[in-house]
Amino acid sequence: MSQKVELSLFADYFQFYLQDESSKGDLSESWTQDAVDRLLALTPGTIGVGTVRNMNVPVVLEIADHAPHDDPATWDQINECSIDVPSGRLVVAGCTDYFPDARRIELLPGSYRARIYYGNLNALSADGLEGDDHYKIVLWSAASEPMKTIKQRVKMDAGKVS
């Protein structure tokens, strides 16, 4: 079942999403200050992944047979959450993409765990338009569990660490 898809998504409003095709996908109430800080907003059937730029960003989506075994040191931040995909079709898109044209990934209907990796978050140009930030999501079939942050980023702001 392993599959890897490389995408360039327009992260308008500093986000892109993964959504069950049958879900409403309304994250408007989900982007609380906590969600903005952790770069992750959730609503049933939808994951909103926050980005540090509102430009096209590179995204790798992997469908795996099991939870990944990786080195957290190679990433700036790592979040993990669950998503139900009862339709068997996962939509991956920028939040302002035209939904009917957005990329679909065929999955077995069910519950999935998503580990979301954020890389090079502090590698942005002064105007915030260019950067080497990149994002990776690994999905595997698993029972639903609460969201957790595996690794929290260290923000760099004008030479200050926060």
TABELVEN-V338269 format. One record per pair of residues at least 24 apart in sequence whose C-alpha atoms are under 10 Angstrom apart, sorted by the first residue. I is the first residue (numbers start at 1). GAP is how many residues later the second one is. If there is no record, write none. Layout:
i=I gap=GAP
i=I gap=GAP
//
This chain:
i=1 gap=62
i=1 gap=63
i=1 gap=64
i=1 gap=106
i=1 gap=107
i=1 gap=139
i=2 gap=60
i=2 gap=61
i=2 gap=62
i=2 gap=63
i=2 gap=64
i=2 gap=137
i=2 gap=138
i=3 gap=58
i=3 gap=59
i=3 gap=60
i=3 gap=61
i=3 gap=62
i=3 gap=102
i=3 gap=135
i=3 gap=136
i=4 gap=56
i=4 gap=57
i=4 gap=58
i=4 gap=59
i=4 gap=60
i=4 gap=133
i=4 gap=134
i=5 gap=54
i=5 gap=55
i=5 gap=56
i=5 gap=57
i=5 gap=58
i=5 gap=100
i=5 gap=131
i=5 gap=132
i=6 gap=52
i=6 gap=53
i=6 gap=54
i=6 gap=55
i=6 gap=56
i=6 gap=130
i=7 gap=49
i=7 gap=50
i=7 gap=51
i=7 gap=52
i=7 gap=53
i=7 gap=54
i=7 gap=85
i=7 gap=86
i=7 gap=96
i=7 gap=128
i=7 gap=129
i=8 gap=47
i=8 gap=48
i=8 gap=49
i=8 gap=50
i=8 gap=51
i=8 gap=52
i=8 gap=85
i=8 gap=86
i=8 gap=126
i=9 gap=45
i=9 gap=46
i=9 gap=47
i=9 gap=48
i=9 gap=49
i=9 gap=50
i=9 gap=83
i=9 gap=84
i=9 gap=85
i=9 gap=86
i=9 gap=88
i=9 gap=93
i=10 gap=43
i=10 gap=44
i=10 gap=45
i=10 gap=46
i=10 gap=47
i=10 gap=48
i=10 gap=83
i=10 gap=84
i=10 gap=85
i=10 gap=86
i=10 gap=87
i=11 gap=38
i=11 gap=39
i=11 gap=40
i=11 gap=41
i=11 gap=42
i=11 gap=43
i=11 gap=44
i=11 gap=45
i=11 gap=46
i=11 gap=47
i=11 gap=82
i=11 gap=83
i=11 gap=84
i=11 gap=85
i=11 gap=86
i=12 gap=38
i=12 gap=39
i=12 gap=41
i=12 gap=42
i=12 gap=43
i=12 gap=44
i=12 gap=45
i=12 gap=82
i=12 gap=83
i=12 gap=84
i=12 gap=85
i=13 gap=37
i=13 gap=38
i=13 gap=39
i=13 gap=40
i=13 gap=41
i=13 gap=42
i=13 gap=81
i=13 gap=82
i=13 gap=83
i=14 gap=25
i=14 gap=34
i=14 gap=35
i=14 gap=36
i=14 gap=37
i=14 gap=38
i=14 gap=39
i=14 gap=40
i=14 gap=41
i=14 gap=42
i=14 gap=43
i=14 gap=80
i=14 gap=81
i=15 gap=24
i=15 gap=25
i=15 gap=26
i=15 gap=33
i=15 gap=34
i=15 gap=35
i=15 gap=36
i=15 gap=37
i=15 gap=38
i=15 gap=39
i=15 gap=40
i=15 gap=42
i=15 gap=78
i=15 gap=79
i=15 gap=80
i=15 gap=81
i=16 gap=24
i=16 gap=31
i=16 gap=32
i=16 gap=33
i=16 gap=34
i=16 gap=35
i=16 gap=38
i=16 gap=40
i=16 gap=41
i=16 gap=43
i=16 gap=76
i=16 gap=77
i=16 gap=78
i=16 gap=79
i=16 gap=80
i=16 gap=81
i=17 gap=24
i=17 gap=25
i=17 gap=29
i=17 gap=30
i=17 gap=31
i=17 gap=32
i=17 gap=33
i=17 gap=73
i=17 gap=74
i=17 gap=75
i=17 gap=76
i=17 gap=77
i=17 gap=78
i=18 gap=27
i=18 gap=28
i=18 gap=29
i=18 gap=30
i=18 gap=31
i=18 gap=43
i=18 gap=65
i=18 gap=72
i=18 gap=73
i=18 gap=74
i=18 gap=75
i=18 gap=76
i=18 gap=77
i=18 gap=85
i=18 gap=86
i=18 gap=87
i=18 gap=96
i=18 gap=119
i=19 gap=24
i=19 gap=25
i=19 gap=26
i=19 gap=27
i=19 gap=28
i=19 gap=29
i=19 gap=64
i=19 gap=65
i=19 gap=66
i=19 gap=70
i=19 gap=71
i=19 gap=72
i=19 gap=73
i=19 gap=74
i=19 gap=85
i=20 gap=24
i=20 gap=25
i=20 gap=26
i=20 gap=27
i=20 gap=63
i=20 gap=64
i=20 gap=65
i=20 gap=66
i=20 gap=67
i=20 gap=68
i=20 gap=69
i=20 gap=70
i=20 gap=71
i=20 gap=72
i=20 gap=84
i=20 gap=85
i=20 gap=89
i=21 gap=24
i=21 gap=25
i=21 gap=64
i=21 gap=65
i=21 gap=66
i=21 gap=67
i=21 gap=68
i=21 gap=69
i=21 gap=70
i=21 gap=71
i=21 gap=78
i=21 gap=79
i=21 gap=83
i=21 gap=84
i=22 gap=63
i=22 gap=64
i=22 gap=65
i=22 gap=66
i=22 gap=67
i=22 gap=68
i=22 gap=69
i=23 gap=61
i=23 gap=62
i=23 gap=63
i=23 gap=64
i=23 gap=67
i=23 gap=68
i=25 gap=70
i=26 gap=69
i=27 gap=68
i=37 gap=115
i=37 gap=116
i=38 gap=39
i=38 gap=40
i=38 gap=41
i=38 gap=110
i=38 gap=111
i=38 gap=113
i=38 gap=114
i=38 gap=115
i=39 gap=38
i=39 gap=39
i=39 gap=40
i=39 gap=77
i=39 gap=79
i=39 gap=113
i=39 gap=114
i=40 gap=39
i=40 gap=40
i=40 gap=41
i=40 gap=76
i=40 gap=107
i=40 gap=109
i=41 gap=40
i=41 gap=106
i=42 gap=39
i=42 gap=40
i=42 gap=41
i=42 gap=105
i=43 gap=40
i=44 gap=38
i=44 gap=39
i=44 gap=40
i=44 gap=41
i=45 gap=37
i=45 gap=38
i=45 gap=39
i=45 gap=40
i=45 gap=41
i=45 gap=45
i=45 gap=66
i=46 gap=36
i=46 gap=37
i=46 gap=38
i=46 gap=39
i=46 gap=44
i=46 gap=45
i=46 gap=46
i=47 gap=34
i=47 gap=35
i=47 gap=36
i=47 gap=45
i=47 gap=67
i=48 gap=45
i=48 gap=46
i=48 gap=47
i=49 gap=30
i=49 gap=45
i=49 gap=46
i=49 gap=67
i=49 gap=68
i=49 gap=69
i=49 gap=86
i=49 gap=88
i=50 gap=68
i=50 gap=85
i=51 gap=67
i=51 gap=70
i=51 gap=82
i=51 gap=83
i=51 gap=84
i=52 gap=66
i=52 gap=68
i=52 gap=69
i=52 gap=70
i=52 gap=71
i=52 gap=72
i=52 gap=76
i=52 gap=77
i=52 gap=79
i=52 gap=81
i=52 gap=82
i=53 gap=68
i=53 gap=71
i=53 gap=74
i=53 gap=75
i=53 gap=76
i=53 gap=77
i=53 gap=78
i=53 gap=80
i=54 gap=40
i=54 gap=74
i=54 gap=75
i=54 gap=76
i=55 gap=39
i=55 gap=73
i=55 gap=74
i=55 gap=75
i=55 gap=76
i=56 gap=38
i=56 gap=73
i=56 gap=74
i=57 gap=37
i=57 gap=73
i=57 gap=74
i=57 gap=75
i=57 gap=76
i=57 gap=77
i=57 gap=78
i=58 gap=74
i=58 gap=75
i=58 gap=76
i=58 gap=77
i=58 gap=78
i=59 gap=33
i=59 gap=58
i=59 gap=59
i=59 gap=74
i=59 gap=75
i=59 gap=76
i=59 gap=77
i=59 gap=78
i=60 gap=56
i=60 gap=57
i=60 gap=74
i=60 gap=75
i=60 gap=76
i=60 gap=77
i=60 gap=78
i=61 gap=31
i=61 gap=44
i=61 gap=53
i=61 gap=55
i=61 gap=74
i=61 gap=75
i=61 gap=76
i=61 gap=77
i=61 gap=78
i=62 gap=52
i=62 gap=53
i=62 gap=74
i=62 gap=75
i=62 gap=76
i=62 gap=77
i=62 gap=78
i=63 gap=42
i=63 gap=44
i=63 gap=49
i=63 gap=51
i=63 gap=74
i=63 gap=75
i=63 gap=76
i=63 gap=77
i=63 gap=78
i=64 gap=74
i=64 gap=75
i=64 gap=76
i=64 gap=77
i=65 gap=73
i=65 gap=74
i=65 gap=75
i=65 gap=76
i=65 gap=77
i=66 gap=47
i=66 gap=72
i=66 gap=73
i=66 gap=74
i=66 gap=75
i=66 gap=76
i=67 gap=46
i=67 gap=47
i=67 gap=48
i=67 gap=71
i=67 gap=72
i=67 gap=73
i=67 gap=74
i=67 gap=75
i=68 gap=47
i=68 gap=70
i=68 gap=71
i=68 gap=72
i=72 gap=45
i=72 gap=78
i=72 gap=79
i=73 gap=78
i=74 gap=43
i=74 gap=44
i=74 gap=45
i=74 gap=46
i=75 gap=42
i=75 gap=43
i=75 gap=44
i=75 gap=45
i=75 gap=46
i=75 gap=59
i=75 gap=60
i=75 gap=61
i=75 gap=76
i=75 gap=77
i=75 gap=78
i=76 gap=41
i=76 gap=42
i=76 gap=43
i=76 gap=44
i=76 gap=45
i=76 gap=46
i=76 gap=57
i=76 gap=75
i=76 gap=76
i=76 gap=77
i=76 gap=78
i=76 gap=79
i=77 gap=39
i=77 gap=40
i=77 gap=41
i=77 gap=42
i=77 gap=43
i=77 gap=44
i=77 gap=58
i=77 gap=72
i=77 gap=73
i=77 gap=74
i=77 gap=75
i=77 gap=76
i=77 gap=77
i=78 gap=37
i=78 gap=38
i=78 gap=39
i=78 gap=40
i=78 gap=41
i=78 gap=57
i=78 gap=58
i=78 gap=59
i=78 gap=70
i=78 gap=71
i=78 gap=72
i=78 gap=73
i=78 gap=74
i=78 gap=75
i=79 gap=35
i=79 gap=36
i=79 gap=37
i=79 gap=38
i=79 gap=39
i=79 gap=58
i=79 gap=68
i=79 gap=69
i=79 gap=70
i=79 gap=71
i=79 gap=72
i=79 gap=73
i=80 gap=33
i=80 gap=34
i=80 gap=35
i=80 gap=36
i=80 gap=37
i=80 gap=57
i=80 gap=58
i=80 gap=59
i=80 gap=65
i=80 gap=66
i=80 gap=67
i=80 gap=68
i=80 gap=69
i=80 gap=70
i=80 gap=71
i=81 gap=31
i=81 gap=32
i=81 gap=33
i=81 gap=34
i=81 gap=35
i=81 gap=58
i=81 gap=63
i=81 gap=64
i=81 gap=65
i=81 gap=66
i=81 gap=67
i=81 gap=68
i=82 gap=29
i=82 gap=30
i=82 gap=31
i=82 gap=32
i=82 gap=33
i=82 gap=57
i=82 gap=58
i=82 gap=59
i=82 gap=60
i=82 gap=61
i=82 gap=62
i=82 gap=63
i=82 gap=64
i=82 gap=65
i=82 gap=66
i=83 gap=27
i=83 gap=28
i=83 gap=29
i=83 gap=30
i=83 gap=31
i=83 gap=56
i=83 gap=58
i=83 gap=59
i=83 gap=60
i=83 gap=61
i=83 gap=62
i=84 gap=25
i=84 gap=26
i=84 gap=27
i=84 gap=28
i=84 gap=29
i=84 gap=57
i=84 gap=58
i=84 gap=59
i=84 gap=60
i=85 gap=24
i=85 gap=25
i=85 gap=26
i=85 gap=27
i=86 gap=24
i=86 gap=25
i=107 gap=32
i=107 gap=33
i=107 gap=34
i=108 gap=33
i=109 gap=32
i=110 gap=31
i=110 gap=32
i=110 gap=33
i=110 gap=34
i=111 gap=28
i=111 gap=29
i=111 gap=30
i=111 gap=31
i=111 gap=32
i=111 gap=33
i=111 gap=34
i=112 gap=26
i=112 gap=27
i=112 gap=28
i=112 gap=29
i=112 gap=30
i=112 gap=31
i=112 gap=32
i=112 gap=33
i=113 gap=24
i=113 gap=25
i=113 gap=26
i=113 gap=27
i=113 gap=28
i=113 gap=29
i=113 gap=30
i=113 gap=31
i=113 gap=32
i=113 gap=33
i=113 gap=34
i=114 gap=24
i=114 gap=25
i=114 gap=26
i=114 gap=27
i=114 gap=28
i=114 gap=33
i=115 gap=24
i=115 gap=25
i=115 gap=32
i=115 gap=33
i=115 gap=34
i=115 gap=35
i=116 gap=33
i=116 gap=34
i=117 gap=33
i=117 gap=34
i=118 gap=33
i=118 gap=34
i=118 gap=35
i=119 gap=34
i=121 gap=32
i=121 gap=33
i=121 gap=34
i=121 gap=35
i=122 gap=31
i=122 gap=32
i=122 gap=33
i=122 gap=34
i=122 gap=35
i=123 gap=33
i=126 gap=32
//
